[in-house]
Amino acid sequence: MRHLWLILLAVSFVTAEENHWSYKTPKIPETPKIQSHDWVTNEIDFFILSKMERNGLKQSDTQSPERLIRRLYLDLVGLPPSLNEVDSFLLDPSVNHYSEIVDKLLSSKHFGEKWAISWLDLARYADSDGYQRDGFRNVWPYRDWVIRSLNADMPYDQFTIEQLAGDLIVNATESQKIATGFNRGPTLNLEAGTDPEEDRVKQVVDRVNTTATVWLGTSLECAQCHDHKHDPFSIEDYYSMFAFFNNTPIEGKRRPNGNDASMDYSGVDIKVSLSDAELIERKRAKESASINQSEYVTKVKELCDTLSDEKLIQLKEKHPKEVKLAKSDDISYKDALAIDKVFFKKSESAGVLTSLKAKITKNQSRAKGGKFQIGFTSRVMKEMTQERKTRVLLRGDFTNPGVEVVANTPSLLPSFPEDFPKNRLGLARWIVSKDNPLTSRVAVNRVWNELFGRGIVTSIEDFGYKGVAPTHPDLLDWLAVTFQSTDHWSMKKLIKRIVLSSTYRQSSKLHAEAQRLDPLNEFYSRGPRNRLPAELIRDNALTISGLLSKKMFGRPVRPNQPNNFWRVIGEVDNNYYVSEGEDLYRRGIYTIWRRSAHYPSFANFDAPTRGACSVKREASNTPLQALTLLNDPVFVEMAEAFSRRIMKETSEMDTTQQLDHAFRLALSRSPGSRELEALKKIYFTALDTDGSSESAWFEIATTILNLHETITK
């Protein structure tokens, strides 16, 4: 009897696995019946209103034009509208005009800057390696690739393939290779005594887990040590997925052996000399040309032999160009050394390249005004020519290998096609195949979460048994199928459909009945109202103050931050060299991201360290946040600039008009009567106390920048 009970239990579990909603292929559902057709703008509204009516709820009024356009701007480009843009919409708040504004924002170059933020959280993008040493890495070209791809509305399937396997595409371009920086995001352990194989396995594990989370909404990491306790994935499934990523070389800047020496190993990249053009020194993101004792180069010849035929030189045009360069074999070793008269000996250590720093500086100045500028290297993926065998690691221990497995996808999901290559390219194509039930659902749910602050599946990282069931399953399936089949994976079409809906355009005001029946807004009986991400809080304040630089792309910048915030770690240069000029005021996405000490105001507003894939940012409420807005030197500077802007733009207005103008600059709307009286009291109290209008307007600027509404969309 006991054995029969166990058999029945196992059968019921298998049946449950097959019937779980997320593992079924999504299909277009029937459009639900509703009563209030007048409210509907598109199909989304049918599904939302049907659920509201069944739960005794009524839809909210359309958001006021001032608040709606501000919400739209912050959601699509991450910046507030200008007063001229607000006034234009106030004159014609029609749906047609609103749709035109949506199209304008979707085509804005700043669209990619806003939407890349959440993707970089997924990609665990950072400008440093992590761990105690936390040395810097040169990965910003990947960040720029994401921004450009989003701006170009690269189809999501292609967006996926290039990041997972761009290097394996036939005749892969430099751009496609840079895209694979997605999987060079894991932390890299360069501490003394680190086992290279152990760290390699950890990085492969990270790639497996991140891929499953980002594209499949699956917490696959539980199966690393044992069969998954909740979802139908075995340890064999895990290491079969592991095999797709297990064919890359050992990474890191460790001591090279023979042909293992590579350009990525050395602290300074190999220099390229062009006899008929400017001399270009190729170096990595490091500002110093010195290298550490554990990082040295054997011979220039050996290093040159590891370089490919094509290297990237950055021209002054907007996009990098591919340039063919001669390899070392084209000239003699003696002549190669004679070009630059620089060589390295094994016996030389940390100070060997000190003199080269001055040489680089000199050559930089020679290049100014010329056709060529300093190029860059970036971490990318590369497949080994000889396949590495994969074994199940018992209990996840790299020193305890078990049975051998081959690359394959989880057995419960659609089979891996026989004509697909058993590598990362085949895996990427399987992920975006029409038969995969998870990919499109996970993608549209994440976009919905970005716009509404909660997903249709609130556990956006987990579509398995321990995840939360969708509140609107038919809507999720309709969006998923439409995204894949009708929109051909266009992110911009998906976003446009959502922001045009009456659901999105509702007022965020909370009424008593909605508070009782829909306290968490899971039925979407009101519009979204959420705090801005950390980067956008700063971008918003920079825009309001008039300081924002809209310069795009390039190496990370270092705006002001509290002194001595970076602590001394190992042998890494921990001096925080503050940027100059407009680089102080660029958008937050370009701020240097150091895992052990990321930008303080970002940390205070819940930006992750990106030591691992971050699917959703939490929204805490702490005293540190108020203190940041009030006392952080950067926000004090923005308040000072904002006060100067107010005085400059309102010199011929009376005090009431001045206060109205200042309030509208920040919030796109005029203050209410009580708000206006409060502002007047603050202004005249400061004026009476100090006798200075500059001080009074500084108090007003500080007050407005510190409002909850200012940091909320």
Residue pairs with C-beta under 8 A, 6 or more apart in sequence:
17 23
17 232
17 412
18 412
20 464
20 465
21 469
21 470
21 473
22 217
22 437
22 438
22 441
22 463
22 464
22 467
23 412
23 413
23 437
23 438
24 437
25 435
25 437
26 437
26 440
26 441
26 476
26 477
26 480
26 481
27 477
27 481
28 477
28 478
28 481
28 482
29 474
29 477
29 478
30 474
31 43
31 46
32 46
32 47
32 50
32 474
33 50
34 40
34 46
34 49
34 50
34 53
35 53
36 49
36 53
36 59
39 45
39 49
39 59
39 502
40 46
40 49
40 502
41 95
41 500
41 501
41 502
41 505
42 497
42 500
42 501
43 478
44 475
44 479
44 497
44 498
44 501
44 503
45 501
45 502
45 503
47 472
47 474
47 475
47 478
48 472
48 475
48 501
48 503
48 523
48 524
49 59
51 471
51 472
51 523
52 58
52 59
52 523
52 524
52 525
55 517
55 518
55 523
56 517
57 513
57 514
57 517
57 518
57 523
57 525
58 513
58 525
59 502
59 503
59 506
59 525
60 506
60 507
60 508
60 509
60 511
60 514
60 525
60 526
60 527
61 506
61 507
62 68
62 502
62 505
62 506
62 507
63 71
63 505
63 506
63 507
63 508
63 527
64 507
64 669
65 86
65 89
65 90
65 93
66 86
66 90
66 667
66 668
66 669
66 670
67 507
67 508
67 668
67 669
68 93
68 98
68 505
69 81
69 85
69 86
69 89
69 101
69 668
70 80
70 81
70 86
70 667
70 668
70 669
70 713
71 527
71 528
71 713
72 98
72 101
72 102
72 105
72 499
73 79
73 80
73 81
73 85
73 105
74 80
74 532
74 536
74 540
74 713
75 114
75 450
75 451
75 499
75 713
76 102
76 105
76 106
76 108
76 111
76 114
76 495
76 499
77 105
77 108
77 110
77 111
77 113
77 114
78 110
78 113
78 114
78 117
78 535
78 536
78 539
78 540
78 587
79 110
79 114
79 539
79 540
79 543
79 548
80 540
80 543
80 544
80 666
80 668
81 89
81 668
83 664
83 665
83 668
85 101
86 664
86 668
89 97
89 98
89 101
95 500
98 500
98 505
99 500
102 496
102 499
102 500
103 496
105 111
106 492
106 495
106 496
109 151
109 552
110 550
111 150
111 151
111 492
112 146
112 147
112 148
112 149
112 150
112 151
113 147
113 552
113 587
113 589
114 536
115 150
115 450
115 491
116 143
116 146
116 147
116 150
116 589
117 533
117 535
117 536
117 588
117 589
118 446
118 450
118 533
119 146
119 150
120 143
120 146
120 589
120 610
121 608
121 610
121 613
121 614
121 615
121 617
122 210
122 213
122 214
122 613
122 614
122 615
123 142
123 146
123 163
123 181
123 182
123 185
123 210
123 613
124 185
124 186
124 187
124 206
124 210
124 610
124 611
124 612
124 613
124 614
125 139
125 142
125 143
125 185
125 593
125 610
126 137
126 139
126 185
126 593
126 594
126 595
126 598
126 609
126 610
126 611
127 136
127 137
127 139
127 140
127 285
127 556
127 592
127 593
127 594
128 134
128 135
128 136
128 137
128 593
128 594
128 595
128 596
129 135
129 136
129 137
129 187
129 188
129 189
129 190
129 595
130 187
130 188
130 189
130 595
130 596
130 611
131 187
131 188
131 189
131 190
131 191
132 191
132 569
132 570
132 596
133 190
133 191
133 569
133 570
133 571
133 572
134 569
134 572
134 594
134 595
134 596
134 597
135 190
135 572
136 285
136 286
136 572
136 594
137 188
137 285
137 379
138 284
138 285
138 376
138 377
138 378
138 379
139 181
139 184
139 185
139 378
139 379
140 285
140 378
140 554
140 555
140 556
141 178
141 181
141 376
141 378
142 178
142 179
142 181
142 182
142 184
142 378
142 379
143 589
144 553
144 554
145 175
145 178
145 179
145 181
147 552
147 553
147 589
149 159
149 162
149 179
150 491
153 490
153 491
153 492
154 162
155 488
155 489
155 490
156 432
156 443
156 483
156 489
156 490
156 491
157 432
157 489
158 489
159 489
159 491
160 215
160 428
160 431
160 432
160 439
161 169
161 425
161 428
161 429
161 432
162 169
162 175
162 176
162 179
162 180
163 179
163 180
163 182
163 183
164 180
164 182
164 183
164 211
164 424
164 425
164 427
164 428
164 431
165 180
165 381
165 423
165 424
165 425
165 427
165 428
166 172
166 175
166 176
166 177
166 178
166 179
166 180
166 380
166 381
167 176
167 177
167 180
167 380
167 381
167 382
167 383
168 383
168 421
168 423
168 424
168 425
169 176
169 425
173 322
174 310
174 312
174 320
174 322
177 380
177 381
178 378
178 380
180 380
180 381
181 378
181 379
181 380
183 207
183 210
183 245
183 381
184 251
184 379
184 380
184 381
185 210
185 610
186 202
186 203
186 206
186 207
186 210
187 206
187 595
187 611
188 199
188 203
188 251
188 252
189 199
189 202
189 252
190 252
190 253
190 254
191 570
192 294
196 250
196 252
196 254
197 250
197 398
198 398
199 251
199 252
200 250
200 251
201 393
201 398
203 251
204 242
204 245
204 246
204 248
205 221
205 224
205 242
205 396
206 612
206 613
207 245
208 220
208 221
208 224
208 238
208 241
208 242
208 244
208 245
209 220
209 221
209 224
209 613
210 612
210 613
211 241
211 245
211 427
211 431
212 218
212 219
212 220
212 221
212 241
213 219
213 220
213 461
213 613
213 615
214 442
214 613
214 615
215 431
215 438
215 439
215 442
215 443
216 413
216 431
216 438
216 439
216 442
216 463
217 438
217 441
217 442
217 445
217 457
217 460
217 461
217 462
217 463
217 464
217 467
218 231
218 233
218 438
218 462
218 463
218 464
219 231
219 461
219 462
219 464
219 466
220 228
220 233
220 238
220 241
220 410
222 228
222 229
222 230
222 231
222 233
223 233
223 234
223 235
223 237
223 238
224 235
224 238
224 393
224 396
225 235
225 395
225 396
226 235
226 395
227 233
227 234
227 235
228 234
230 464
230 465
230 466
231 464
231 465
231 466
232 410
232 412
233 410
233 412
234 411
235 392
236 392
236 403
236 405
237 408
237 410
237 411
239 390
239 391
239 392
239 393
239 405
240 390
240 405
240 406
240 407
240 408
240 409
240 410
241 407
241 408
241 409
241 410
241 427
242 390
242 405
243 390
243 405
243 406
243 407
243 408
243 422
244 407
244 422
244 423
244 424
244 426
244 427
245 424
246 388
246 390
247 383
247 384
247 387
247 388
247 423
248 381
248 382
248 383
248 384
249 382
249 384
253 264
253 265
253 266
253 267
253 294
253 295
254 265
254 294
255 294
255 296
256 262
256 265
256 298
258 302
259 302
259 305
259 306
261 297
261 298
261 302
261 303
261 306
262 303
262 306
263 269
263 270
263 303
263 306
263 307
263 377
264 377
264 379
265 295
265 297
266 291
266 295
266 296
266 297
266 303
267 284
267 286
267 289
267 290
267 291
267 292
267 295
267 353
268 283
268 284
268 286
268 289
268 291
268 353
268 356
269 282
269 283
269 284
269 377
270 282
270 300
270 303
270 304
270 307
271 280
271 281
271 282
271 340
271 342
272 280
272 281
272 282
272 311
272 313
272 325
272 375
273 279
273 280
273 339
273 340
274 280
274 372
275 339
277 370
277 371
277 372
278 366
278 367
278 370
278 371
278 372
279 363
279 366
279 367
280 313
280 363
280 367
280 372
280 373
280 374
280 375
281 359
281 360
281 363
281 364
281 374
282 311
282 374
282 375
282 376
282 377
283 289
283 360
283 374
284 376
284 377
285 376
285 555
286 573
287 573
287 577
288 357
288 573
289 353
289 354
289 356
289 357
289 360
290 350
290 351
290 352
290 353
290 354
290 357
291 297
291 350
291 352
291 353
292 350
292 571
293 349
293 350
296 344
296 346
296 348
296 349
296 352
297 303
297 344
298 344
298 346
299 343
299 344
300 328
300 336
300 337
300 342
300 343
300 344
301 328
301 333
301 336
304 327
304 328
304 336
305 327
305 328
305 329
307 327
307 328
309 324
309 325
309 327
310 322
310 323
310 324
310 325
311 323
311 325
311 375
312 320
312 322
312 323
312 375
312 376
312 377
313 320
313 321
313 323
313 325
313 372
313 375
314 320
314 321
314 372
314 373
314 374
314 375
314 376
315 321
315 371
315 372
315 373
316 371
316 373
328 336
337 343
342 356
342 359
344 352
344 353
345 352
364 374
367 373
367 374
381 424
383 423
383 424
389 404
390 404
390 405
390 406
390 407
391 401
391 402
391 403
391 404
391 405
392 401
392 402
392 403
392 405
393 400
393 401
393 402
394 400
394 401
394 402
406 422
407 422
407 423
407 426
407 427
408 416
408 422
409 415
409 416
409 427
409 430
413 436
413 437
413 438
414 430
414 433
414 435
414 436
414 437
416 422
416 426
416 430
417 426
417 429
417 430
417 433
420 426
420 429
420 430
430 436
431 439
432 439
432 489
434 484
434 485
438 463
440 480
440 481
440 483
440 484
441 457
441 463
441 476
441 477
441 480
442 460
442 463
443 480
443 483
444 476
444 479
444 480
444 483
444 494
445 455
445 456
445 457
445 460
445 470
445 476
446 455
446 460
446 615
447 491
447 494
447 495
447 498
448 455
448 456
448 479
448 498
449 455
449 460
449 616
451 495
451 498
451 499
451 504
451 528
452 504
452 521
452 524
452 528
453 528
453 529
453 530
454 520
454 521
454 522
456 470
456 471
456 472
456 473
456 475
456 476
456 479
457 463
457 467
457 468
457 469
457 470
457 476
458 468
458 471
458 522
459 466
459 467
459 468
460 615
460 616
461 467
461 615
461 616
470 476
471 522
471 523
479 494
482 494
482 497
483 489
483 490
483 493
483 494
487 493
487 494
487 497
498 504
499 505
503 524
504 527
504 528
505 527
506 524
506 525
506 526
506 527
507 526
507 527
508 526
508 527
508 528
508 529
509 526
510 526
511 526
514 521
514 525
514 526
517 523
517 525
518 525
518 526
521 528
528 713
529 712
529 713
530 619
530 712
530 713
531 537
531 605
531 619
531 711
531 712
531 713
532 540
532 711
532 712
532 713
533 605
533 607
533 617
534 588
534 601
534 602
534 603
534 604
534 605
534 606
534 607
535 587
535 588
535 589
535 591
535 602
535 607
536 588
537 601
537 605
537 711
538 588
538 601
538 602
538 634
539 548
539 587
539 588
540 710
540 711
541 635
541 638
541 705
541 710
542 548
542 585
542 587
542 638
544 638
544 642
544 665
544 666
544 704
544 705
544 710
545 638
545 639
545 641
545 642
545 645
545 701
545 705
546 641
546 642
546 645
547 585
547 637
547 638
547 641
548 585
548 586
548 587
549 582
549 583
549 584
549 585
549 586
549 587
550 587
551 582
551 583
551 586
553 590
554 590
556 590
556 591
556 592
556 593
557 579
557 583
557 584
557 586
557 590
557 591
557 592
558 576
558 577
558 578
558 579
558 583
558 591
558 592
559 578
559 579
559 583
559 584
559 585
559 586
559 591
559 599
559 634
560 578
560 584
560 633
560 634
560 637
561 576
561 599
561 600
561 601
561 634
562 600
562 632
562 633
565 576
565 597
565 600
566 574
566 575
566 576
566 594
566 597
567 574
567 596
567 597
568 574
569 596
578 584
588 599
588 602
591 599
591 602
592 599
593 599
593 610
595 609
595 610
595 611
596 609
598 607
598 609
598 610
599 607
600 628
600 632
601 628
601 632
601 634
601 635
603 609
604 622
604 624
604 625
604 628
605 625
605 628
606 617
606 618
606 619
606 620
607 617
608 614
608 617
626 706
628 635
629 635
629 705
629 706
629 711
630 702
630 706
635 705
636 702
638 705
639 698
639 701
639 702
639 705
640 698
640 701
642 662
642 665
642 701
642 704
642 705
643 694
643 697
643 698
643 700
643 701
645 665
646 658
646 661
646 662
646 665
646 697
646 700
646 701
647 693
647 694
647 697
649 661
650 657
650 658
650 661
650 662
653 661
655 680
655 683
656 676
656 680
659 671
659 676
659 679
659 680
659 683
659 700
660 670
660 671
660 676
662 697
662 700
662 701
662 704
663 669
663 670
663 671
663 675
663 676
663 679
663 704
664 670
666 704
666 705
666 707
666 710
667 704
667 707
667 709
667 710
671 679
679 700
679 703
682 699
682 700
682 703
683 696
683 697
683 699
683 700
684 696
686 695
686 696
686 698
686 699
686 700
687 693
687 695
687 696
689 695
690 696
704 710
